Amino acid sequence: MGDTEVVISGGGPAGCAVAAALSDLGWSVLLLDAGVDRHKQLAGELLHPPGVRDLRALGFGDVVDGWAAHPVKGFAVRFHAPERTLVLPYGRGVTGLSLEHAALTLPLLESVSRRRGVTLHTRARVTAVEHNCERGVRLRYSHAGTEHTVHARLLVAADGRASPVRRMLGIAEHHQRLSTMLGVTVDSACLTHPEHGHQFVGGAVHALAYTIQPGVARVMVDLPLGSTAQTLKEQPELLLALPSRLREAVLQALEQRPAVRMASNDDWLAETVWMGSAVLVGDAAACCHPLTASGMASCFHDARALQESLDRYPDHVARALEHYAHARRPAQRTRVALASALYSAFARQDEGMHALRMGLLHYWEHSPGGARASMALLSSEEPRMRVMAREYLRVVAHAFAAMLSSNGTGGSLRSAAPLLRSAGPPLRGTMASAVEQMGSWLHRRVRRPVYTLARAGWASPRRAFASNR
């Protein structure tokens, strides 16, 4: 039996980020990478500015500078009816990056393998978690055709949304399959705003596009479950929300079958992100529809939150993991709620969601501050649920304003009832989450001084610690 301080299952962006974060703390790291062919994956390729900053903070600045990445200054949102495009920039002076998934991931893996204290095993995976408690974990993993047993202080599941390790740990999950994503590459000259990500909303299908290398753009089309590339070939009218040149390029790309990639779009939510001495990061903890392109920024945020928590409680892993769970929760809940709300607003075809799209259009056209607030939420720069609740309310208010406008594009007041029926449930959920988030923040602010006084001898440390559980 071998020993190490931490075993990380998964050598993707999340696993690499955690390996770098914990090696910086002086931990010995065993990183297990299953060795999937990342050139065939339809996965993270667009990185928002907070993700770029976190990567640099984790010591990957040389990797970021070495990428042949394309700058992303924000998003261009094209509405289908009425046909209008609005450009939503990131904050002043910040940019994101986009590049092909393998070109992004493989340099991270190579870089982290050279870090002091990091041992990388490729074509290796966890096969069983034999024991897990607050004192450590014992697990088995396969590598080079041989089964190994190892004891570690910490096990990190960074093995993606369908995380086998999460299931080995017995952590319950909520799973909903949403749709199917089809990805193709086209000439980037087909994009109207080449230095921006593109959202095509309000048509029969939703689509996302961005440049991944000089002269090449990725187009991802959100299809109903059960659809295939043949579905688009037989029903090209599904792509009417795309400009004609881009639409033709996508249809031509569908004829090149090896270039077509498919993936399912799912909601995966773990009921808890830690158990004993095991913790979930990135998509293994929470995964949502990719239209916000926030997955990678989210996993790098997780890595830094775990690093800060273990640095704060180096001798008490369970306490550190509890702190990590609280630290990551606000941003993750806001991200998941935003993805759900935007997917409904962008893709659903009922009258209520059409009215809500008109509210978004009206809001962004008439409120530069609203556009900035929306981009701060979309890019994960703004993690507070109360801000999302406030912005959702404003969009609904602008939807009513659009109905009352005299230019004829806002619809009619007959859409008011469908709007309230469609927007009501997500708005109630967002408001409830915002109240819970604020209550949790107040609870931590109140109990922290109690624990501090306890340590100073003014109260029972045992009682104060119990109140933190």
C-alpha positions, -999 to 999 in steps of 0.1 A, spaced: 0 0 0 13 35 -9 7 68 8 2 103 -5 -14 134 9 -40 139 -19 -53 118 -48 -70 137 -76 -93 118 -99 -94 136 -133 -67 153 -154 -89 179 -171 -89 216 -163 -105 211 -128 -80 184 -118 -50 204 -131 -61 235 -113 -65 216 -80 -32 198 -84 -15 232 -89 -33 247 -60 -24 220 -35 12 215 -47 16 253 -39 6 244 -3 34 218 -2 10 188 -5 22 156 -23 -3 150 -51 -11 119 -71 -30 130 -102 -49 103 -121 -58 110 -157 -80 86 -176 -64 95 -209 -95 103 -230 -89 117 -264 -96 154 -258 -93 161 -296 -127 144 -299 -145 160 -270 -171 188 -272 -161 205 -240 -150 238 -224 -133 262 -249 -144 297 -238 -129 312 -206 -143 343 -190 -120 369 -175 -123 356 -139 -111 322 -151 -81 338 -168 -72 356 -135 -76 324 -115 -54 305 -138 -27 331 -135 -30 331 -97 -25 293 -98 8 297 -115 -3 289 -151 6 323 -165 32 308 -188 6 284 -202 -19 312 -207 7 333 -225 17 303 -246 -18 295 -258 -27 305 -294 -59 318 -279 -84 342 -294 -94 373 -272 -130 375 -262 -143 410 -254 -178 400 -245 -209 386 -262 -229 395 -293 -266 385 -287 -286 381 -319 -324 381 -314 -344 363 -340 -377 383 -338 -373 412 -340 -340 407 -358 -316 427 -337 -280 422 -324 -268 437 -291 -231 437 -281 -225 432 -244 -189 439 -234 -171 426 -203 -160 453 -178 -135 479 -190 -100 466 -198 -108 428 -193 -110 401 -218 -116 364 -219 -100 338 -241 -112 310 -264 -94 281 -280 -99 245 -290 -105 222 -260 -74 200 -265 -51 230 -271 -64 244 -238 -63 213 -217 -31 194 -227 -7 222 -219 -23 225 -184 -17 188 -178 19 189 -191 26 220 -170 12 207 -137 30 174 -141 63 193 -137 52 209 -104 71 199 -73 52 172 -54 29 162 -83 30 127 -97 9 121 -129 -4 87 -139 -20 87 -173 -46 61 -184 -53 57 -147 -86 58 -128 -100 52 -93 -118 18 -92 -130 17 -56 -132 38 -25 -127 13 3 -128 36 33 -135 73 38 -136 92 71 -123 124 86 -90 108 92 -84 99 55 -93 77 26 -82 43 13 -88 37 -23 -79 15 -53 -69 27 -87 -58 10 -119 -27 21 -138 -7 3 -166 -29 -28 -162 -22 -31 -125 -44 -24 -95 -29 -3 -67 -41 6 -32 -32 39 -17 -40 58 16 -44 96 14 -54 125 36 -77 138 9 -95 125 -22 -106 151 -48 -132 141 -74 -125 162 -105 -138 136 -129 -166 155 -146 -203 157 -145 -210 119 -145 -183 115 -118 -177 78 -110 -160 88 -78 -190 108 -66 -211 76 -70 -184 55 -52 -187 79 -23 -224 74 -22 -232 111 -26 -267 116 -39 -272 136 -71 -300 153 -90 -298 147 -127 -319 160 -156 -310 156 -192 -319 188 -210 -310 186 -247 -283 175 -271 -254 197 -282 -241 195 -318 -208 211 -325 -191 219 -359 -163 242 -371 -168 269 -397 -148 298 -412 -146 325 -385 -153 351 -411 -189 339 -408 -191 355 -374 -203 391 -374 -183 401 -343 -152 379 -344 -138 391 -310 -170 382 -292 -188 351 -283 -222 349 -301 -256 339 -288 -284 332 -312 -317 334 -294 -354 331 -300 -353 307 -330 -364 271 -332 -330 261 -317 -305 280 -296 -269 283 -308 -236 295 -294 -205 304 -315 -170 317 -309 -135 316 -326 -112 288 -314 -82 294 -336 -72 318 -364 -98 314 -392 -118 288 -373 -149 292 -352 -169 266 -332 -207 267 -336 -227 247 -310 -264 241 -318 -288 231 -290 -311 203 -302 -341 185 -286 -333 152 -270 -331 124 -296 -320 147 -324 -289 141 -345 -270 158 -373 -295 142 -397 -322 162 -380 -306 195 -390 -300 182 -425 -336 173 -429 -349 205 -412 -326 233 -421 -353 258 -411 -343 251 -375 -313 273 -381 -332 304 -392 -320 324 -362 -285 323 -376 -274 348 -403 -276 333 -437 -239 330 -443 -233 312 -410 -264 290 -415 -250 278 -449 -216 272 -434 -231 250 -406 -251 230 -431 -220 224 -452 -200 213 -421 -227 187 -414 -216 169 -445 -181 164 -430 -192 137 -405 -158 133 -387 -159 170 -379 -193 168 -362 -192 164 -324 -221 156 -301 -226 158 -264 -256 158 -240 -266 189 -220 -274 180 -184 -281 194 -150 -260 175 -124 -262 187 -88 -246 168 -60 -264 170 -27 -232 176 -8 -197 185 -21 -177 168 6 -179 137 27 -153 125 52 -120 133 36 -133 134 0 -144 165 -19 -160 174 -53 -148 201 -76 -159 215 -109 -185 196 -129 -184 167 -104 -200 191 -79 -224 210 -102 -229 211 -139 -255 231 -159 -264 240 -195 -232 254 -212 -249 284 -228 -232 307 -202 -198 292 -209 -190 294 -172 -179 259 -165 -141 264 -166 -142 297 -147 -162 279 -121 -138 249 -117 -108 273 -113 -128 292 -87 -134 259 -69 -96 251 -70 -87 284 -54 -115 281 -28 -102 247 -18 -66 260 -17 -77 289 6 -97 265 29 -69 240 33 -44 268 39 -67 282 66 -72 248 83 -40 228 74 -44 203 103 -82 198 101 -92 185 67 -129 181 76 -131 217 89 -113 229 57 -138 210 35 -168 225 53 -153 259 48 -148 252 11 -184 241 7 -196 274 22 -171 295 2 -180 281 -32 -218 279 -26 -229 314 -35 -212 316 -69 -222 281 -78 -259 285 -69 -260 318 -88 -243 302 -119 -267 273 -120 -298 294 -115 -287 319 -142 -280 291 -167 -315 276 -161 -332 310 -164 -313 321 -195 -319 287 -212 -356 290 -207 -356 326 -219 -334 320 -249 -348 286 -261 -384 282 -251 -410 291 -277 -441 299 -256 -457 333 -254 -444 341 -219 -408 334 -228 -411 354 -260 -423 384 -238 -393 378 -215 -369 379 -244 -385 412 -254 -378 424 -219 -342 414 -222 -339 432 -255 -356 464 -241 -335 463 -209 -302 460 -227 -311 486 -253 -322 512 -227 -299 504 -198 -261 503 -203 -259 495 -165 -282 466 -170 -261 452 -198 -230 455 -176 -248 438 -147 -259 409 -170 -224 404 -182 -210 404 -147 -235 376 -138 -228 357 -170 -190 358 -166 -192 347 -129 -177 381 -119 -209 387 -98 -217 358 -75 -245 372 -54 -280 357 -59 -297 389 -47 -281 407 -77 -295 380 -100 -330 383 -84 -328 421 -88 -318 418 -125 -346 392 -132 -371 416 -117 -359 444 -139 -361 423 -170 -397 414 -162 -404 451 -156 -389 459 -190 -410 432 -206 -441 450 -194 -426 483 -207 -420 467 -241 -456 456 -242 -467 491 -236 -443 507 -261 -459 521 -292 -434 509 -318 -452 476 -323 -423 454 -314 -431 447 -278 -462 425 -283 -495 432 -266 -507 432 -230 -523 399 -237 -488 385 -231 -488 397 -195 -505 366 -181 -483 341 -200 -453 362 -190 -462 360 -153 -469 322 -156 -436 316 -173 -414 339 -153 -430 333 -119 -415 300 -109 -378 308 -117 -383 343 -101 -397 327 -69 -368 302 -68 -343 329 -74 -358 351 -46 -359 322 -22 -322 314 -29 -313 350 -25 -330 351 9 -313 319 19 -279 332 7 -282 364 27 -293 344 58 -263 321 55 -240 351 52 -255 368 82 -253 335 102 -216 332 94 -210 368 103 -227 363 136 -211 330 145 -176 339 136 -171 364 164 -186 338 188 -160 313 178 -133 339 181 -145 348 216 -146 311 225 -110 307 215 -101 337 237 -118 320 267 -151 339 267 -172 310 257 -171 272 255 -150 263 224 -169 230 221 -202 248 220 -189 274 196 -175 247 173 -209 228 174 -226 260 163 -204 260 132 -215 226 121 
